Amino acid sequence: HIEFKASLFSQLFSLPKARKEEERLRKKAEEVLKYMGLYHIKDQLVAGQPYGILKKIELARTLMLNPKLIILDEPAAGLNDTETLELMETVREIRERLNTTILLVEHDMKFVNNLCDRICAISFGKLLAIGSPEEIQANEEVQIAYLGKEDE
C-alpha cells in the first residue's frame, strides 16, 4: 500500500506544472535566504544554530508566505545587544521594503521605540495609550505603570 501511494505521488510530482512550481519555490527560497543574510549557511542543519540565527530563520520561513502582516511575540527575548540591533534592522527593512505590517508584542522598550511608529501601551490587559514613541514615553499613565510612582 505504501509503495503504491508513493508511486502515485511520484507521478504527481513529476508533472511539468509541479516541477515548475518546485523550481519557482526553490528560487524564492534562495532569494529569501540571501535577503535575510542566511545564504552562506543554507546547506547547514537548523539544529545547533545560534539563537539569533534561529530567529532569522523563523522570519525567513514567514517571508516565504508573502505575508501582508507579521505578528512577532517578543522577538528580542533572549538575544544579546548585537543580535537585538541586527533583528531590529531586519524587521525595519522587511516593513519598509516589503511593505509588510508588523504587529509587535515586546517588553524591550529600546527595541520598540527604535522600530515602531505607533505604539499601544497595555498594562494588565488595560489599554493605557496609543501614539508615537515620543507620545508614549511622555504619557504619565504609562510612566506610572511601567516605572512606578515616586513617593513624595
Phi and psi in radians as a Rosetta constraint file:
Dihedral C 1 N 2 CA 2 C 2 CIRCULARHARMONIC -1.127 0.35
Dihedral N 2 CA 2 C 2 N 3 CIRCULARHARMONIC -0.714 0.35
Dihedral C 2 N 3 CA 3 C 3 CIRCULARHARMONIC -1.107 0.35
Dihedral N 3 CA 3 C 3 N 4 CIRCULARHARMONIC -0.703 0.35
Dihedral C 3 N 4 CA 4 C 4 CIRCULARHARMONIC -1.120 0.35
Dihedral N 4 CA 4 C 4 N 5 CIRCULARHARMONIC -0.794 0.35
Dihedral C 4 N 5 CA 5 C 5 CIRCULARHARMONIC -1.072 0.35
Dihedral N 5 CA 5 C 5 N 6 CIRCULARHARMONIC -0.794 0.35
Dihedral C 5 N 6 CA 6 C 6 CIRCULARHARMONIC -1.066 0.35
Dihedral N 6 CA 6 C 6 N 7 CIRCULARHARMONIC -0.656 0.35
Dihedral C 6 N 7 CA 7 C 7 CIRCULARHARMONIC -1.118 0.35
Dihedral N 7 CA 7 C 7 N 8 CIRCULARHARMONIC -0.734 0.35
Dihedral C 7 N 8 CA 8 C 8 CIRCULARHARMONIC -1.074 0.35
Dihedral N 8 CA 8 C 8 N 9 CIRCULARHARMONIC -0.814 0.35
Dihedral C 8 N 9 CA 9 C 9 CIRCULARHARMONIC -1.152 0.35
Dihedral N 9 CA 9 C 9 N 10 CIRCULARHARMONIC -0.669 0.35
Dihedral C 9 N 10 CA 10 C 10 CIRCULARHARMONIC -1.110 0.35
Dihedral N 10 CA 10 C 10 N 11 CIRCULARHARMONIC -0.603 0.35
Dihedral C 10 N 11 CA 11 C 11 CIRCULARHARMONIC -1.192 0.35
Dihedral N 11 CA 11 C 11 N 12 CIRCULARHARMONIC -0.740 0.35
Dihedral C 11 N 12 CA 12 C 12 CIRCULARHARMONIC -1.056 0.35
Dihedral N 12 CA 12 C 12 N 13 CIRCULARHARMONIC -0.781 0.35
Dihedral C 12 N 13 CA 13 C 13 CIRCULARHARMONIC -1.342 0.35
Dihedral N 13 CA 13 C 13 N 14 CIRCULARHARMONIC -0.155 0.35
Dihedral C 13 N 14 CA 14 C 14 CIRCULARHARMONIC -1.669 0.35
Dihedral N 14 CA 14 C 14 N 15 CIRCULARHARMONIC -0.002 0.35
Dihedral C 14 N 15 CA 15 C 15 CIRCULARHARMONIC -1.185 0.35
Dihedral N 15 CA 15 C 15 N 16 CIRCULARHARMONIC 2.563 0.35
Dihedral C 15 N 16 CA 16 C 16 CIRCULARHARMONIC -0.948 0.35
Dihedral N 16 CA 16 C 16 N 17 CIRCULARHARMONIC -0.709 0.35
Dihedral C 16 N 17 CA 17 C 17 CIRCULARHARMONIC -1.105 0.35
Dihedral N 17 CA 17 C 17 N 18 CIRCULARHARMONIC -0.737 0.35
Dihedral C 17 N 18 CA 18 C 18 CIRCULARHARMONIC -1.170 0.35
Dihedral N 18 CA 18 C 18 N 19 CIRCULARHARMONIC -0.687 0.35
Dihedral C 18 N 19 CA 19 C 19 CIRCULARHARMONIC -1.142 0.35
Dihedral N 19 CA 19 C 19 N 20 CIRCULARHARMONIC -0.696 0.35
Dihedral C 19 N 20 CA 20 C 20 CIRCULARHARMONIC -1.118 0.35
Dihedral N 20 CA 20 C 20 N 21 CIRCULARHARMONIC -0.741 0.35
Dihedral C 20 N 21 CA 21 C 21 CIRCULARHARMONIC -1.136 0.35
Dihedral N 21 CA 21 C 21 N 22 CIRCULARHARMONIC -0.718 0.35
Dihedral C 21 N 22 CA 22 C 22 CIRCULARHARMONIC -1.081 0.35
Dihedral N 22 CA 22 C 22 N 23 CIRCULARHARMONIC -0.750 0.35
Dihedral C 22 N 23 CA 23 C 23 CIRCULARHARMONIC -1.126 0.35
Dihedral N 23 CA 23 C 23 N 24 CIRCULARHARMONIC -0.715 0.35
Dihedral C 23 N 24 CA 24 C 24 CIRCULARHARMONIC -1.059 0.35
Dihedral N 24 CA 24 C 24 N 25 CIRCULARHARMONIC -0.778 0.35
Dihedral C 24 N 25 CA 25 C 25 CIRCULARHARMONIC -1.204 0.35
Dihedral N 25 CA 25 C 25 N 26 CIRCULARHARMONIC -0.622 0.35
Dihedral C 25 N 26 CA 26 C 26 CIRCULARHARMONIC -1.107 0.35
Dihedral N 26 CA 26 C 26 N 27 CIRCULARHARMONIC -0.764 0.35
Dihedral C 26 N 27 CA 27 C 27 CIRCULARHARMONIC -1.111 0.35
Dihedral N 27 CA 27 C 27 N 28 CIRCULARHARMONIC -0.744 0.35
Dihedral C 27 N 28 CA 28 C 28 CIRCULARHARMONIC -1.107 0.35
Dihedral N 28 CA 28 C 28 N 29 CIRCULARHARMONIC -0.723 0.35
Dihedral C 28 N 29 CA 29 C 29 CIRCULARHARMONIC -1.050 0.35
Dihedral N 29 CA 29 C 29 N 30 CIRCULARHARMONIC -0.736 0.35
Dihedral C 29 N 30 CA 30 C 30 CIRCULARHARMONIC -1.117 0.35
Dihedral N 30 CA 30 C 30 N 31 CIRCULARHARMONIC -0.723 0.35
Dihedral C 30 N 31 CA 31 C 31 CIRCULARHARMONIC -1.074 0.35
Dihedral N 31 CA 31 C 31 N 32 CIRCULARHARMONIC -0.779 0.35
Dihedral C 31 N 32 CA 32 C 32 CIRCULARHARMONIC -1.140 0.35
Dihedral N 32 CA 32 C 32 N 33 CIRCULARHARMONIC -0.736 0.35
Dihedral C 32 N 33 CA 33 C 33 CIRCULARHARMONIC -1.065 0.35
Dihedral N 33 CA 33 C 33 N 34 CIRCULARHARMONIC -0.728 0.35
Dihedral C 33 N 34 CA 34 C 34 CIRCULARHARMONIC -1.145 0.35
Dihedral N 34 CA 34 C 34 N 35 CIRCULARHARMONIC -0.803 0.35
Dihedral C 34 N 35 CA 35 C 35 CIRCULARHARMONIC -1.008 0.35
Dihedral N 35 CA 35 C 35 N 36 CIRCULARHARMONIC -0.698 0.35
Dihedral C 35 N 36 CA 36 C 36 CIRCULARHARMONIC -1.516 0.35
Dihedral N 36 CA 36 C 36 N 37 CIRCULARHARMONIC 0.001 0.35
Dihedral C 36 N 37 CA 37 C 37 CIRCULARHARMONIC 1.257 0.35
Dihedral N 37 CA 37 C 37 N 38 CIRCULARHARMONIC 0.499 0.35
Dihedral C 37 N 38 CA 38 C 38 CIRCULARHARMONIC -1.968 0.35
Dihedral N 38 CA 38 C 38 N 39 CIRCULARHARMONIC 0.015 0.35
Dihedral C 38 N 39 CA 39 C 39 CIRCULARHARMONIC -1.051 0.35
Dihedral N 39 CA 39 C 39 N 40 CIRCULARHARMONIC -0.610 0.35
Dihedral C 39 N 40 CA 40 C 40 CIRCULARHARMONIC -1.157 0.35
Dihedral N 40 CA 40 C 40 N 41 CIRCULARHARMONIC -0.275 0.35
Dihedral C 40 N 41 CA 41 C 41 CIRCULARHARMONIC -2.009 0.35
Dihedral N 41 CA 41 C 41 N 42 CIRCULARHARMONIC 0.314 0.35
Dihedral C 41 N 42 CA 42 C 42 CIRCULARHARMONIC -1.039 0.35
Dihedral N 42 CA 42 C 42 N 43 CIRCULARHARMONIC -0.453 0.35
Dihedral C 42 N 43 CA 43 C 43 CIRCULARHARMONIC -1.716 0.35
Dihedral N 43 CA 43 C 43 N 44 CIRCULARHARMONIC 0.081 0.35
Dihedral C 43 N 44 CA 44 C 44 CIRCULARHARMONIC -1.593 0.35
Dihedral N 44 CA 44 C 44 N 45 CIRCULARHARMONIC 2.775 0.35
Dihedral C 44 N 45 CA 45 C 45 CIRCULARHARMONIC -1.262 0.35
Dihedral N 45 CA 45 C 45 N 46 CIRCULARHARMONIC 2.558 0.35
Dihedral C 45 N 46 CA 46 C 46 CIRCULARHARMONIC -1.196 0.35
Dihedral N 46 CA 46 C 46 N 47 CIRCULARHARMONIC -0.747 0.35
Dihedral C 46 N 47 CA 47 C 47 CIRCULARHARMONIC -1.007 0.35
Dihedral N 47 CA 47 C 47 N 48 CIRCULARHARMONIC 2.331 0.35
Dihedral C 47 N 48 CA 48 C 48 CIRCULARHARMONIC 1.606 0.35
Dihedral N 48 CA 48 C 48 N 49 CIRCULARHARMONIC -0.090 0.35
Dihedral C 48 N 49 CA 49 C 49 CIRCULARHARMONIC -1.274 0.35
Dihedral N 49 CA 49 C 49 N 50 CIRCULARHARMONIC 2.639 0.35
Dihedral C 49 N 50 CA 50 C 50 CIRCULARHARMONIC -1.032 0.35
Dihedral N 50 CA 50 C 50 N 51 CIRCULARHARMONIC 2.678 0.35
Dihedral C 50 N 51 CA 51 C 51 CIRCULARHARMONIC -0.992 0.35
Dihedral N 51 CA 51 C 51 N 52 CIRCULARHARMONIC -0.719 0.35
Dihedral C 51 N 52 CA 52 C 52 CIRCULARHARMONIC -1.091 0.35
Dihedral N 52 CA 52 C 52 N 53 CIRCULARHARMONIC -0.652 0.35
Dihedral C 52 N 53 CA 53 C 53 CIRCULARHARMONIC -1.187 0.35
Dihedral N 53 CA 53 C 53 N 54 CIRCULARHARMONIC -0.688 0.35
Dihedral C 53 N 54 CA 54 C 54 CIRCULARHARMONIC -1.050 0.35
Dihedral N 54 CA 54 C 54 N 55 CIRCULARHARMONIC -0.673 0.35
Dihedral C 54 N 55 CA 55 C 55 CIRCULARHARMONIC -1.104 0.35
Dihedral N 55 CA 55 C 55 N 56 CIRCULARHARMONIC -0.736 0.35
Dihedral C 55 N 56 CA 56 C 56 CIRCULARHARMONIC -1.162 0.35
Dihedral N 56 CA 56 C 56 N 57 CIRCULARHARMONIC -0.641 0.35
Dihedral C 56 N 57 CA 57 C 57 CIRCULARHARMONIC -1.099 0.35
Dihedral N 57 CA 57 C 57 N 58 CIRCULARHARMONIC -0.739 0.35
Dihedral C 57 N 58 CA 58 C 58 CIRCULARHARMONIC -1.083 0.35
Dihedral N 58 CA 58 C 58 N 59 CIRCULARHARMONIC -0.726 0.35
Dihedral C 58 N 59 CA 59 C 59 CIRCULARHARMONIC -1.118 0.35
Dihedral N 59 CA 59 C 59 N 60 CIRCULARHARMONIC -0.698 0.35
Dihedral C 59 N 60 CA 60 C 60 CIRCULARHARMONIC -1.085 0.35
Dihedral N 60 CA 60 C 60 N 61 CIRCULARHARMONIC -0.736 0.35
Dihedral C 60 N 61 CA 61 C 61 CIRCULARHARMONIC -1.062 0.35
Dihedral N 61 CA 61 C 61 N 62 CIRCULARHARMONIC -0.704 0.35
Dihedral C 61 N 62 CA 62 C 62 CIRCULARHARMONIC -1.118 0.35
Dihedral N 62 CA 62 C 62 N 63 CIRCULARHARMONIC -0.747 0.35
Dihedral C 62 N 63 CA 63 C 63 CIRCULARHARMONIC -1.111 0.35
Dihedral N 63 CA 63 C 63 N 64 CIRCULARHARMONIC -0.426 0.35
Dihedral C 63 N 64 CA 64 C 64 CIRCULARHARMONIC -1.080 0.35
Dihedral N 64 CA 64 C 64 N 65 CIRCULARHARMONIC -0.369 0.35
Dihedral C 64 N 65 CA 65 C 65 CIRCULARHARMONIC -1.611 0.35
Dihedral N 65 CA 65 C 65 N 66 CIRCULARHARMONIC 0.024 0.35
Dihedral C 65 N 66 CA 66 C 66 CIRCULARHARMONIC 0.917 0.35
Dihedral N 66 CA 66 C 66 N 67 CIRCULARHARMONIC 0.929 0.35
Dihedral C 66 N 67 CA 67 C 67 CIRCULARHARMONIC -1.262 0.35
Dihedral N 67 CA 67 C 67 N 68 CIRCULARHARMONIC 2.582 0.35
Dihedral C 67 N 68 CA 68 C 68 CIRCULARHARMONIC -1.571 0.35
Dihedral N 68 CA 68 C 68 N 69 CIRCULARHARMONIC -0.391 0.35
Dihedral C 68 N 69 CA 69 C 69 CIRCULARHARMONIC -2.366 0.35
Dihedral N 69 CA 69 C 69 N 70 CIRCULARHARMONIC 2.321 0.35
Dihedral C 69 N 70 CA 70 C 70 CIRCULARHARMONIC -2.138 0.35
Dihedral N 70 CA 70 C 70 N 71 CIRCULARHARMONIC 2.210 0.35
Dihedral C 70 N 71 CA 71 C 71 CIRCULARHARMONIC -1.790 0.35
Dihedral N 71 CA 71 C 71 N 72 CIRCULARHARMONIC 2.124 0.35
Dihedral C 71 N 72 CA 72 C 72 CIRCULARHARMONIC -2.012 0.35
Dihedral N 72 CA 72 C 72 N 73 CIRCULARHARMONIC 2.082 0.35
Dihedral C 72 N 73 CA 73 C 73 CIRCULARHARMONIC -1.770 0.35
Dihedral N 73 CA 73 C 73 N 74 CIRCULARHARMONIC 1.841 0.35
Dihedral C 73 N 74 CA 74 C 74 CIRCULARHARMONIC 0.857 0.35
Dihedral N 74 CA 74 C 74 N 75 CIRCULARHARMONIC 1.018 0.35
Dihedral C 74 N 75 CA 75 C 75 CIRCULARHARMONIC -1.144 0.35
Dihedral N 75 CA 75 C 75 N 76 CIRCULARHARMONIC -0.416 0.35
Dihedral C 75 N 76 CA 76 C 76 CIRCULARHARMONIC -1.533 0.35
Dihedral N 76 CA 76 C 76 N 77 CIRCULARHARMONIC -0.119 0.35
Dihedral C 76 N 77 CA 77 C 77 CIRCULARHARMONIC -1.055 0.35
Dihedral N 77 CA 77 C 77 N 78 CIRCULARHARMONIC 2.265 0.35
Dihedral C 77 N 78 CA 78 C 78 CIRCULARHARMONIC 1.460 0.35
Dihedral N 78 CA 78 C 78 N 79 CIRCULARHARMONIC -0.012 0.35
Dihedral C 78 N 79 CA 79 C 79 CIRCULARHARMONIC -1.662 0.35
Dihedral N 79 CA 79 C 79 N 80 CIRCULARHARMONIC 2.586 0.35
Dihedral C 79 N 80 CA 80 C 80 CIRCULARHARMONIC -1.381 0.35
Dihedral N 80 CA 80 C 80 N 81 CIRCULARHARMONIC 3.075 0.35
Dihedral C 80 N 81 CA 81 C 81 CIRCULARHARMONIC -1.040 0.35
Dihedral N 81 CA 81 C 81 N 82 CIRCULARHARMONIC -0.727 0.35
Dihedral C 81 N 82 CA 82 C 82 CIRCULARHARMONIC -1.142 0.35
Dihedral N 82 CA 82 C 82 N 83 CIRCULARHARMONIC -0.786 0.35
Dihedral C 82 N 83 CA 83 C 83 CIRCULARHARMONIC -1.138 0.35
Dihedral N 83 CA 83 C 83 N 84 CIRCULARHARMONIC -0.665 0.35
Dihedral C 83 N 84 CA 84 C 84 CIRCULARHARMONIC -1.100 0.35
Dihedral N 84 CA 84 C 84 N 85 CIRCULARHARMONIC -0.795 0.35
Dihedral C 84 N 85 CA 85 C 85 CIRCULARHARMONIC -1.081 0.35
Dihedral N 85 CA 85 C 85 N 86 CIRCULARHARMONIC -0.757 0.35
Dihedral C 85 N 86 CA 86 C 86 CIRCULARHARMONIC -1.118 0.35
Dihedral N 86 CA 86 C 86 N 87 CIRCULARHARMONIC -0.737 0.35
Dihedral C 86 N 87 CA 87 C 87 CIRCULARHARMONIC -1.127 0.35
Dihedral N 87 CA 87 C 87 N 88 CIRCULARHARMONIC -0.708 0.35
Dihedral C 87 N 88 CA 88 C 88 CIRCULARHARMONIC -1.040 0.35
Dihedral N 88 CA 88 C 88 N 89 CIRCULARHARMONIC -0.786 0.35
Dihedral C 88 N 89 CA 89 C 89 CIRCULARHARMONIC -1.146 0.35
Dihedral N 89 CA 89 C 89 N 90 CIRCULARHARMONIC -0.674 0.35
Dihedral C 89 N 90 CA 90 C 90 CIRCULARHARMONIC -1.112 0.35
Dihedral N 90 CA 90 C 90 N 91 CIRCULARHARMONIC -0.811 0.35
Dihedral C 90 N 91 CA 91 C 91 CIRCULARHARMONIC -1.131 0.35
Dihedral N 91 CA 91 C 91 N 92 CIRCULARHARMONIC -0.727 0.35
Dihedral C 91 N 92 CA 92 C 92 CIRCULARHARMONIC -1.045 0.35
Dihedral N 92 CA 92 C 92 N 93 CIRCULARHARMONIC -0.775 0.35
Dihedral C 92 N 93 CA 93 C 93 CIRCULARHARMONIC -1.124 0.35
Dihedral N 93 CA 93 C 93 N 94 CIRCULARHARMONIC -0.713 0.35
Dihedral C 93 N 94 CA 94 C 94 CIRCULARHARMONIC -1.054 0.35
Dihedral N 94 CA 94 C 94 N 95 CIRCULARHARMONIC -0.807 0.35
Dihedral C 94 N 95 CA 95 C 95 CIRCULARHARMONIC -1.060 0.35
Dihedral N 95 CA 95 C 95 N 96 CIRCULARHARMONIC -0.797 0.35
Dihedral C 95 N 96 CA 96 C 96 CIRCULARHARMONIC -1.403 0.35
Dihedral N 96 CA 96 C 96 N 97 CIRCULARHARMONIC -0.836 0.35
Dihedral C 96 N 97 CA 97 C 97 CIRCULARHARMONIC -1.328 0.35
Dihedral N 97 CA 97 C 97 N 98 CIRCULARHARMONIC -0.643 0.35
Dihedral C 97 N 98 CA 98 C 98 CIRCULARHARMONIC -1.718 0.35
Dihedral N 98 CA 98 C 98 N 99 CIRCULARHARMONIC 0.038 0.35
Dihedral C 98 N 99 CA 99 C 99 CIRCULARHARMONIC 0.919 0.35
Dihedral N 99 CA 99 C 99 N 100 CIRCULARHARMONIC 0.862 0.35
Dihedral C 99 N 100 CA 100 C 100 CIRCULARHARMONIC -1.917 0.35
Dihedral N 100 CA 100 C 100 N 101 CIRCULARHARMONIC 2.359 0.35
Dihedral C 100 N 101 CA 101 C 101 CIRCULARHARMONIC -1.384 0.35
Dihedral N 101 CA 101 C 101 N 102 CIRCULARHARMONIC 2.358 0.35
Dihedral C 101 N 102 CA 102 C 102 CIRCULARHARMONIC -2.015 0.35
Dihedral N 102 CA 102 C 102 N 103 CIRCULARHARMONIC 2.138 0.35
Dihedral C 102 N 103 CA 103 C 103 CIRCULARHARMONIC -1.815 0.35
Dihedral N 103 CA 103 C 103 N 104 CIRCULARHARMONIC 2.057 0.35
Dihedral C 103 N 104 CA 104 C 104 CIRCULARHARMONIC -2.051 0.35
Dihedral N 104 CA 104 C 104 N 105 CIRCULARHARMONIC 2.210 0.35
Dihedral C 104 N 105 CA 105 C 105 CIRCULARHARMONIC -1.895 0.35
Dihedral N 105 CA 105 C 105 N 106 CIRCULARHARMONIC 2.021 0.35
Dihedral C 105 N 106 CA 106 C 106 CIRCULARHARMONIC -2.720 0.35
Dihedral N 106 CA 106 C 106 N 107 CIRCULARHARMONIC 2.471 0.35
Dihedral C 106 N 107 CA 107 C 107 CIRCULARHARMONIC -1.730 0.35
Dihedral N 107 CA 107 C 107 N 108 CIRCULARHARMONIC -0.239 0.35
Dihedral C 107 N 108 CA 108 C 108 CIRCULARHARMONIC -1.366 0.35
Dihedral N 108 CA 108 C 108 N 109 CIRCULARHARMONIC 1.703 0.35
Dihedral C 108 N 109 CA 109 C 109 CIRCULARHARMONIC -1.172 0.35
Dihedral N 109 CA 109 C 109 N 110 CIRCULARHARMONIC -0.519 0.35
Dihedral C 109 N 110 CA 110 C 110 CIRCULARHARMONIC -1.095 0.35
Dihedral N 110 CA 110 C 110 N 111 CIRCULARHARMONIC -0.776 0.35
Dihedral C 110 N 111 CA 111 C 111 CIRCULARHARMONIC -1.042 0.35
Dihedral N 111 CA 111 C 111 N 112 CIRCULARHARMONIC -0.861 0.35
Dihedral C 111 N 112 CA 112 C 112 CIRCULARHARMONIC -1.087 0.35
Dihedral N 112 CA 112 C 112 N 113 CIRCULARHARMONIC -0.866 0.35
Dihedral C 112 N 113 CA 113 C 113 CIRCULARHARMONIC -1.130 0.35
Dihedral N 113 CA 113 C 113 N 114 CIRCULARHARMONIC -0.551 0.35
Dihedral C 113 N 114 CA 114 C 114 CIRCULARHARMONIC -1.494 0.35
Dihedral N 114 CA 114 C 114 N 115 CIRCULARHARMONIC -0.194 0.35
Dihedral C 114 N 115 CA 115 C 115 CIRCULARHARMONIC -1.968 0.35
Dihedral N 115 CA 115 C 115 N 116 CIRCULARHARMONIC -0.661 0.35
Dihedral C 115 N 116 CA 116 C 116 CIRCULARHARMONIC -1.621 0.35
Dihedral N 116 CA 116 C 116 N 117 CIRCULARHARMONIC 2.551 0.35
Dihedral C 116 N 117 CA 117 C 117 CIRCULARHARMONIC -1.752 0.35
Dihedral N 117 CA 117 C 117 N 118 CIRCULARHARMONIC -0.321 0.35
Dihedral C 117 N 118 CA 118 C 118 CIRCULARHARMONIC -2.359 0.35
Dihedral N 118 CA 118 C 118 N 119 CIRCULARHARMONIC 2.385 0.35
Dihedral C 118 N 119 CA 119 C 119 CIRCULARHARMONIC -2.263 0.35
Dihedral N 119 CA 119 C 119 N 120 CIRCULARHARMONIC 2.421 0.35
Dihedral C 119 N 120 CA 120 C 120 CIRCULARHARMONIC -1.925 0.35
Dihedral N 120 CA 120 C 120 N 121 CIRCULARHARMONIC 2.036 0.35
Dihedral C 120 N 121 CA 121 C 121 CIRCULARHARMONIC -1.635 0.35
Dihedral N 121 CA 121 C 121 N 122 CIRCULARHARMONIC 2.180 0.35
Dihedral C 121 N 122 CA 122 C 122 CIRCULARHARMONIC -2.204 0.35
Dihedral N 122 CA 122 C 122 N 123 CIRCULARHARMONIC 2.394 0.35
Dihedral C 122 N 123 CA 123 C 123 CIRCULARHARMONIC -2.317 0.35
Dihedral N 123 CA 123 C 123 N 124 CIRCULARHARMONIC 2.091 0.35
Dihedral C 123 N 124 CA 124 C 124 CIRCULARHARMONIC 0.884 0.35
Dihedral N 124 CA 124 C 124 N 125 CIRCULARHARMONIC 0.756 0.35
Dihedral C 124 N 125 CA 125 C 125 CIRCULARHARMONIC 1.427 0.35
Dihedral N 125 CA 125 C 125 N 126 CIRCULARHARMONIC -0.040 0.35
Dihedral C 125 N 126 CA 126 C 126 CIRCULARHARMONIC -1.764 0.35
Dihedral N 126 CA 126 C 126 N 127 CIRCULARHARMONIC 2.238 0.35
Dihedral C 126 N 127 CA 127 C 127 CIRCULARHARMONIC -1.275 0.35
Dihedral N 127 CA 127 C 127 N 128 CIRCULARHARMONIC 2.071 0.35
Dihedral C 127 N 128 CA 128 C 128 CIRCULARHARMONIC -1.610 0.35
Dihedral N 128 CA 128 C 128 N 129 CIRCULARHARMONIC -0.723 0.35
Dihedral C 128 N 129 CA 129 C 129 CIRCULARHARMONIC -2.898 0.35
Dihedral N 129 CA 129 C 129 N 130 CIRCULARHARMONIC 2.684 0.35
Dihedral C 129 N 130 CA 130 C 130 CIRCULARHARMONIC -2.271 0.35
Dihedral N 130 CA 130 C 130 N 131 CIRCULARHARMONIC 2.305 0.35
Dihedral C 130 N 131 CA 131 C 131 CIRCULARHARMONIC 3.041 0.35
Dihedral N 131 CA 131 C 131 N 132 CIRCULARHARMONIC -2.967 0.35
Dihedral C 131 N 132 CA 132 C 132 CIRCULARHARMONIC -1.251 0.35
Dihedral N 132 CA 132 C 132 N 133 CIRCULARHARMONIC 2.880 0.35
Dihedral C 132 N 133 CA 133 C 133 CIRCULARHARMONIC -0.950 0.35
Dihedral N 133 CA 133 C 133 N 134 CIRCULARHARMONIC -0.699 0.35
Dihedral C 133 N 134 CA 134 C 134 CIRCULARHARMONIC -1.125 0.35
Dihedral N 134 CA 134 C 134 N 135 CIRCULARHARMONIC -0.749 0.35
Dihedral C 134 N 135 CA 135 C 135 CIRCULARHARMONIC -1.134 0.35
Dihedral N 135 CA 135 C 135 N 136 CIRCULARHARMONIC -0.700 0.35
Dihedral C 135 N 136 CA 136 C 136 CIRCULARHARMONIC -1.179 0.35
Dihedral N 136 CA 136 C 136 N 137 CIRCULARHARMONIC -0.746 0.35
Dihedral C 136 N 137 CA 137 C 137 CIRCULARHARMONIC -1.108 0.35
Dihedral N 137 CA 137 C 137 N 138 CIRCULARHARMONIC -0.559 0.35
Dihedral C 137 N 138 CA 138 C 138 CIRCULARHARMONIC -1.521 0.35
Dihedral N 138 CA 138 C 138 N 139 CIRCULARHARMONIC -0.157 0.35
Dihedral C 138 N 139 CA 139 C 139 CIRCULARHARMONIC -1.280 0.35
Dihedral N 139 CA 139 C 139 N 140 CIRCULARHARMONIC 2.123 0.35
Dihedral C 139 N 140 CA 140 C 140 CIRCULARHARMONIC -1.108 0.35
Dihedral N 140 CA 140 C 140 N 141 CIRCULARHARMONIC -0.716 0.35
Dihedral C 140 N 141 CA 141 C 141 CIRCULARHARMONIC -1.104 0.35
Dihedral N 141 CA 141 C 141 N 142 CIRCULARHARMONIC -0.675 0.35
Dihedral C 141 N 142 CA 142 C 142 CIRCULARHARMONIC -1.170 0.35
Dihedral N 142 CA 142 C 142 N 143 CIRCULARHARMONIC -0.762 0.35
Dihedral C 142 N 143 CA 143 C 143 CIRCULARHARMONIC -1.045 0.35
Dihedral N 143 CA 143 C 143 N 144 CIRCULARHARMONIC -0.759 0.35
Dihedral C 143 N 144 CA 144 C 144 CIRCULARHARMONIC -1.128 0.35
Dihedral N 144 CA 144 C 144 N 145 CIRCULARHARMONIC -0.775 0.35
Dihedral C 144 N 145 CA 145 C 145 CIRCULARHARMONIC -1.146 0.35
Dihedral N 145 CA 145 C 145 N 146 CIRCULARHARMONIC -0.671 0.35
Dihedral C 145 N 146 CA 146 C 146 CIRCULARHARMONIC -1.689 0.35
Dihedral N 146 CA 146 C 146 N 147 CIRCULARHARMONIC -0.481 0.35
Dihedral C 146 N 147 CA 147 C 147 CIRCULARHARMONIC -1.956 0.35
Dihedral N 147 CA 147 C 147 N 148 CIRCULARHARMONIC -0.246 0.35
Dihedral C 147 N 148 CA 148 C 148 CIRCULARHARMONIC 1.522 0.35
Dihedral N 148 CA 148 C 148 N 149 CIRCULARHARMONIC 2.979 0.35
Dihedral C 148 N 149 CA 149 C 149 CIRCULARHARMONIC -1.977 0.35
Dihedral N 149 CA 149 C 149 N 150 CIRCULARHARMONIC 2.315 0.35
Dihedral C 149 N 150 CA 150 C 150 CIRCULARHARMONIC -1.239 0.35
Dihedral N 150 CA 150 C 150 N 151 CIRCULARHARMONIC 2.403 0.35
Dihedral C 150 N 151 CA 151 C 151 CIRCULARHARMONIC -1.343 0.35
Dihedral N 151 CA 151 C 151 N 152 CIRCULARHARMONIC 2.404 0.35
